[in-house]
């Protein structure tokens, strides 16, 4: 059986504040976001988060059996960034290491991979790192994305346990929506060239290039409102539970408007629903572990509480899981 043993997170030093008088700022519920330096990568942030976790003394580096790194901003096309992190953290060479490319649902999928490794007897301690630097893909004059995303990393230690604290899971994928959250240029399908850097204004006046992040906000919102309630219903059916059986709810911190719409749709009490993005924005794969850590620190989630985690976004991809908190 499996449990989440510890979480730490890390933000870059630099930050940007959103105009408090801007209507979109108020709608999104984000007042500031952390932005990585030009030469600072997602792996740099992940390493800082991991070092904070090890500094707590909960686990020694030599005890890590597997390193999983979730990012959409790898250091290189190859080698695997997790291999670079293994060396920089000085984890044992007996440690397995891999990357997986997933965004807003990435933490849920990472938990599932860790649980599988542990419960199949392949590992006892798994270090799950999530980190993204979307700021490197965003055009400053694209208000659809520039007021929303922040850079961050989280480190989560998952271990074997006598009490099952992770799962079950429900997953979902709809690749027909890939075009609604995408960076077109820079991969094998559309290599980076001079045309990828041409700035174009859309019908709302937002400016971006093919190398910048494009988000169809209305379609992503519709997707979340359509699929998230269904996925939660599937998990409740699998667990034979109701929403009343959960002490707290942590959804991917997309933006305050979307979170509030989902909360109302599902009828979840405000006092049991996490919104932790005002001072950091949408940090993609790290939103859930950051929110979980903060809610525990603030006393909203206590030892033994049952928490529902929900990730959804780029892919389009979604995942839901139940956890039991072991403080």
PENOR-V845415 format. One line per field, one symbol per residue. ss: DSSP state (2 for helix, 1 for strand, 0 for the rest). psi: psi as a letter, one per 40 degrees, with the letter a starting at -180 (. if undefined). burial: b if it has 24 or more other ideal C-beta (glycine too) atoms within 12 Angstrom, else e. A space follows every 10 residues. Layout:
ss = ???
psi = ???
burial = ???
This chain:
ss = 0111111111 0000111000 0022222200 0111000000 0222222222 2222200000 2220011111 0000000000 2222222220 0000011111 0000022222 2222222220 0000111111 1102222000 0022220010 0111111111 0000011111 1110222222 1110000000 0002222001 1000001100 0011102222 2222222222 2222222220 0022200111 1000022222 2222220002 2210000000 0102222222 2222222000 0000011111 1110001111 1111000
psi = iiihdihiih iidiihiihe ehddddddfh diiihiideh iddddddddd dddddeedii deehdhhhhh iegididiih ddddddddef iieehihiih gibeeddddd ddddddddee eeidhhhhhh higddeehhd egedddedii iiiihhhhii iehhehiaih iihgeeedee hihdieaddg ihaddeehhh haeeehhiie eihhhgdddd dddddddddd ddddddddef iideehdihh ihgciddddd dddddefhhd eehhhgedee ahfbeedddd dddddddeed hiheihhhhh iibhciiiih iiihhg.
burial = ebbbbbbbbb bbeeebebee eeebbeebbb ebbbbbeeeb bbbbbbbbbb bbbbeeebbe beebbbbbbb bbbbbeeeeb bbbbbbebbe beeebbbbbb bbbbbbbbbb bbbbbebbbe eebbbbbbbb bbbbbbbbbe ebbbbbbbbb bbbbbbbbbb beeebbbbbb bbebeebeeb bbbbbbeeee eeeeeeeeee eeeeebebbb bbbbbebeeb bebbbebbbe bbeebbeebe eebeebbbbb bbbbbbbbbb bbbeebebee ebbbbbbbbb bbbbbbbbbb bbbbbbeeeb beeebbbbbb bbbbbbbbbb bbbbbbe
